[in-house]
Structures are given as structure tokens and as C-alpha cells.
Amino acid sequence: MAIKALLQGNAGNYQIRGTILELGSFDYRAYVHLIPAAPRPDLSRSVVSADGTTLQEVLGAAKAQVNSTIGTPVERLEVRTASHFEPVLGLDHLHAGP
């Protein structure tokens, strides 16, 4: 598995943070964390995942999962290549595989 992209955005009362992983053979999986933008007792954190055979497909599936989970469509979603963030976040040491 290799980190391909990092996600950041918002949907309704939630902030979005996530990762897209390349699973091999051109398969991708997104893990998306839904974090309430402000502390509220009626909102809880959630994690959703989505799969796809292309980056566009996995992004679309992730947006659909967010909408299905919180009932609000994604309003803004930034997608950044993981290599752009690796030196800052130290992601290069998280993956020990080839």
C-alpha cells in the first residue's frame, strides 16, 4: 500500500480529513474522517471508506459515502498528492513496504 493523496475539506457541520491509498493493480481505497467543526453533543466523529479502480472513481465513492453518512453533500474537497506533505507530516516512515 502506498499513500497517493491527502484529502481535506468540509461538508455541512463537519470537517473532512482523509487519505487515498493505492492497493496495487490500480485499485484505490479512501479513508475519510468526519470531524464535527464545532463541539456539539448531537454530532459525532465518523470514519468512512470507499474503493475504486481509479482516483476519480474512489473520490466519487468517498463523496457519496460522506453524503450517505451525514446526509449532507461535500461542499469543498482539496486533494493533494501525498509526496507534497511527506516531509512535513513524516508520512515517509509510516509505510515500511517496498
N, C-alpha and C positions, 0 to 999 in steps of 0.2 A: 504494500500500500504506500502511496505517495500523496502528500498533500498538494493539491493542484491550485486551490483558491481559498480565500477567506471571504466571508460574507458579513455585511453589516448594513443595517437599515432599520425600518420601523413599519409597524402595521397596527393601526389603532392605538391602543394604550400600551403597546409592547415595543420594546427594542428587540432587534434581531441580531444575533451573533452566530456565525456558523462556519463550517469547513466543508469543502468538497474534496473527497479522496478519490484517487484513481485506483481501482481494484485490480487492474490488469485486463488484458484483452479488450481494451476500450470500454470498460464498464466503470461507472462512477457512482458514488454514494455521497449524499449531502446529509450532514447532521446540523440541525438548526436549533439553537437555544432561544426560547421566547422568554424575555425578562420583562416584568412589569416596569413601565417607565417611571412610575411613582409608587411608593408603598401603598397598597390598598388591600384590605382583607378579602375582597371579593375576587382578586386576581392572583393566580399562582404561576410559578415558573413551569415551563414545559420544554421537552426536547422532542423534536420530530425528526424523522429520517425519510429520505426518498432516494430511489435508484433511477438510473437512466443509462443509455448506451452512448449518449453524447453529453457534453457540458450543457448545451441548450435544453436538452430533454430533462436532465436532472434539476436544472434551475426551475423549469416549468413545474415539475413534480413537487419540488420543495415549496414553491409559492402556493400550489394547490393544497398541500398538507397544512401550511400555516393558515390559510383561509378556512379549511375544514376544522382545524383545532380551535381557533379563537373566533371564527365567524366574521372575520374582517380581512379584506384583501391586503396584500403587501402594497404599501404606499411608496416606499423608496427602498432600493436594494443596490448597494455597491458591491461589486465583485472585483477583487484584487488578486493577482497571481501571488501564490504563497512565497515565491522567491523574493518578492518585494519586501516582505515582512520578516523573513527568516533571521537576519542579523539582529533586528530589533527585539523580536519575541523569543529568540533562541529555539525556533522550531527545528533547526537542523539536527539537534541531538535527540529529538523525540522519536525519530524513525531509525531503527538500527539495522533495517534490512538492506538488501542490495540496491 
